[in-house]
Amino acid sequence: MHILFVCNGNVCRSVIAERLTRSIAVEYRLTGITAESAGTRALVGFPVEPRAAEAITGLGGNPGSFRARKLEPEHIDRADLVLTMTENIRDDVRELAAGSNSRTFTLLEAHRIARVTGARTVADLHRHRHNLSRVGRENIADPVGLSAKAYCEVGDKIADALVPLLVALAPAATPGNRHRGRPPLVVQPAASTARLSPLVAAQHTGWYA
């Protein structure tokens, strides 16, 4: 299963999600999961925002060797699942790539559907999309320009939604389901996974309430 994460600038939220996914996939041997990211208004060529890099490291990921890029239709076409940081970005993705609606969600939306319905595939997520009432808007706000604490909070919010979602979808993420031309899953060992490991371990016993 190849996952594309999308935000605006591609230097903060989507990178946190991408690098966290890669770290989880390596640590927990989810060999069928790969990840990349892009931005609808990307700061093309920029590295990870420094405070976002700190959040990635704190969550057990590696922020190195990254350059922001603009979202293109081919990025969407090769993804099995597209997870955006806001509803507006989700709608932008759908407009950019015809036929992507059934596999495009906000991260919080996908997490909610899987948690409430027990969905274990992207098809399940889409099937239950309109059968659930929403509580509030399912967006993760951009922390750019805010404090280090705000970046940490955004990182934790992404992890809280993403980690159990990956665990839920992992059985369907087999190597045989990969498409050709996808980027390889490569991540260097993180300095610390203290914040990450307990969170992941908890998901094997159930979802967060």
N, C-alpha and C positions, 0 to 999 in steps of 0.2 A: 504494500500500500504506500503510495507516494502522496505526501501531504504538502500543500502549498499554503503558506501563511501570508496574509496581505494586510498591510496598514497603509499609512500615507507616505511617510518619508523613507521607510525601510531602514531606519537606523536605530529603532528602539523596540516597539512592541512585537512586530513580526520577527525580528531577529532573536529576541528573547525566546519566543515560542519555537523558532526553528532550532536554535542551539540546545534548548532544553530537550526537545524531541530527539535530537541526535544523541545526546548524552544518555537519555533513558534507554534508547534503542541499543546502545553499546553495552551499558551496564547490565541490562536485563535480557540481553541477547534476543531482542525483537528483530530478528534479521530481515523480516519482510517489510520493515518500516523505514522509509527514507523521507527527507524533508528539505525544503528550500523556502525562500521568501522573496517578496518583491513589494514595491510601493506604487500606489496610484499616482503620487506626485513625488517620486523618489528623489532624494539628494544623490543623484547618480555619482558613483565613485567614492562616496564618503565611507569611512569606517563606522563601526558601531559607536553610538554616542557614549562618551566615557562613563556616565552614571549607569547607562544600560549595560555596559560591559561589566561593571561591578555587580549588578544584579544577576547577570548570567553566571559569573564566577561563583557568586554566593549560592546559586541554585545547583552548582555542580557541573555547569557547562563551560565551553571554551569559546570566548568571543573573538579569537584571533582569525586572521586571514579572511576578512570579510570586506566586501565592497557593495554598497547599495546599488540597486538596479530598478529600473522602471518596469512595471507590470506589462507584459505582452500577452497576446492571445495564446501563443504557444506554451507559455508557462501554465496557463489554465488547462489547456488541452491535454497535457501529459499528467495532470494530477488526478488521482482517484478521489481526493477529498480536498476542498478548498475551505480554509478557516480564516475568516476575517475578524478584525478587531471591533468593527462597528457595523450597524445595519446599513448605513449609507454606502460603506465600502463594499459590503455584500452585494448591494444592488448595482454598484458600478461594475463588479466582476461579471454579473449576469448579463449586463448590457454589452460588455466587451467580447464575451465568448458565448455564442449561441449554443444551447444545449447543456449549459453548465449548471442550470438551476437545481437539478436533483442532487448535486454533490457539493453545493456551496451553502455554507452556514456561517453565522458568527460563531466564534469559539464558545461563547456562553450558551448560545442556542443549542449547539450540538451536545454540549455537556448536559444541559437540562433534559433534552429529549432522551438521551441514553440513560440518565439517572432515573427518570420517571418511568420509562417504558421498558427498560432492559434491552434496548436496541444494541445489537452486536455487529452490525454491518452498516455501510453507508446507505444501502437501500432501505434498511430498517429506519434509519434516521429520517430519510425523506418520507417514508410511508406514514410516520407519526407526526410529521411536521405541523400539520394543520388540525390535529386532533387534541391539541393541548392549549389551554389558555396561558397567556404570558403574564408575568407579574413584573411590570416596569419594562424599561428598555434594556436590551441585552448588549450593551456596549462596554468596551474597555477604553477609558479616556487616555489621550496622549499626555504623558508626563513631561514632555519637552519643555524646558524652562523652569521646571519646578524643583523642589528640594530632593536630596538624595533619598530621604524617607519616602517621598512620593514614588520614586523609581522602584524602591524596594517593595512598596505596596502593590504596584502594578505587576512586578515580577511574581509576587506571591499569588496575586489574583489569577494570573495566567497559569501558574503551576497548579493551583487548586482545581481549575477546570480541566487543564490539559492532561495531567497525569492519570486521573481515573478514566478519562476518555480513551487514552492510548491503551491502557490495560484492557478496557472493554473491547476495543476493536482489534487488539493484537491477534486473536485466533484467526481472523480473516486475512491477516497481513502475511500471507505466505509468499515465498520467493517466486512461485509459479504465477503469481498475479501481477508481477512487475511488468512495466512496459519498456520497450527499448528506448535508449537515449536519455535515461534519467541519470542525474548526478549520483555518484557513489556516496555511500554513507561513510564519512571519514571524520573522526573527532579525536583529538589528543586527550589523554587522561587529565581530568580536572584536578585542581589542587585540593579541593574538598567537596565531599558530597554529603556533608552533615545535615544540611537542610533538606536535601532531596530524598535520601534513602528512607527515612521514617515515613515520609509522605507516600512514597510508592508502595512500601511494604503494607501500609494500611489498606490499600485498595484491593489486596487479595482477599480481604475478609468482608468487604462491602463498600458501598458508596457513602459519601458524606451525606449527612441529613440536610 
